[in-house]
Amino acid sequence: MKIASSFSPLILQHYMLIKKWGSELEFLKIETSFLHRLLDEYFIRLMNSYLADDLKMSGERLLKLEKELSRTDAVMMRQFKEMKWIATNIIKENKNRITEARREIGYQMAQVTLEFRAIRKDIFKLVETQKHQDRLLVG
């Protein structure tokens, strides 16, 4: 989207934040996919151990996170559309709506980022514990 120089500083700032958050969201999606592959790689060993309940809980949290990432992505896409409509004079700039959208997306991004970090930590801990168990069985 071409950004017109006639846009208000609020719109320009909002656009830059949405772009930044969009990039962060893409990173979280890639990392979430990696965590799925990691769980898949260790699935059999984790299911056959005392860690099966933790595996199930982590998998459920990961799926819930993916839904939240998709929901956040949809909200951001609506914001890009709205900015495009403002740029083409289809709708007027509404500072209150933009401010509220920024607040909502900022909150959602903070929540999904915190949840991602917690899930990643739990999954890494599960895998590390399983690796340790595997070493004990071999050794």
N, C-alpha and C positions, 0 to 999 in steps of 0.2 A: 504494500500500500504506500502510495506517495503521501508524505506528510506536508500539508500546506503550511506556509509560514504564517498564515492568518489564524491558525489555531491558537487558542489560549494556552498559556503556560500550563494550566491544569490538564488540558487534553494531551499536550506533549509529554508531560511528566507521567500521566496515566499510560500513555502508549509505551513509553520506555519501561515502566514497571511491568506491564503486561508482557512485553518482549522478554524481559529478564526472567519473570516467573515462568513463561512458556519454555524457556531454555532449561530452567531448573526442573520443570515438570518432565520434559523429555529425558533428562538425566535420570530422574527417579523411575521412569518407566523402563529404561534400559537396565538399571540396577535391579529393579524388581524382577525383570525377566531373568537376570543372572541368578538371583536368589532362588527362583523356581528351578532352574537347571541344577543348582547346587543341591537342593532338596531331592530332586529326581535322582541325582547321582548317588546319594546316600540313603535313598528311600528304603530299600530292602533291609539294609543293616540296621537302620534306625527303627524300623517297624518290628524287627526281631529282637529288640533290646528293651530295657526298662525306660527308654526315651520315647516310646511310641506315643504316649499321651502328649508330650511336649511337641513332637513332630506334628501331630494332628492340630494342636492349638496354633502352632506357627503357620501351618498351611492355611488354616481358616483366617487368621489375621492378615496373611498375605493376600488372600482373595478379597477380603474386605477393603484392604488398602488399594488394590487395583480398581475397585468400584469407585472409591473416593477420588483416585487419580483421574478416572474417566469423567466423573462429575465435575471436578475442578477444570478439566480441559474443556468441557462443554461450556462452562461459565465464561472462560477466557475467550472461546470462539465467539460467543455472543457479544462480548465486549469489542472484539475486533470488527465484527459486523456493524455494531453501533458506531464505532469510530469511522468506518467506511461511509456509513449513511450520513454522518455529520460532515465528512469531507465532501460528499456529493450533494450536500444541502437537502437531503431527503428528510432529515430530522434536525431539530435545533439542539444545540449543546445544552445539556441540563447538568449544572454543576453538582446539584444534590444527588442525582442518580449516579454520576461518575464517582463522587466521593463515597457513596454507599457501596458501589460495586468494588471500588478499591479496597474498602474495609473488608468486604466479604471475601474477596479473592485472597487478600493478605492473610486473613484468619485461616482460610482453607489451606493455603500453602504452608503456613506455620504448623497446622495440625498434621498434614500428610508428611511433612518433613520429620517432625518429631516421631510419628508412628513408624515411618520407614526406618529411622535410626534405631528405634527400640527393637523392631522386628529383625533387622540386620544383626544386631548384637545377639539376640536370642538364637538366630539360626547359626551364626558363626560359633556360638558357644556349643550348640548341639553337635555340629560337625566336628569341632575340636574334641569334644568329649568322645565322640564315636571313633575318631582317629586314634585317640589315646587307648580306647578299649581294643581297637584292632591291633595296635602295637603290643599290648599286653598279651593278646592271644597268640600272636606270631612269636613273640619273644619268650 
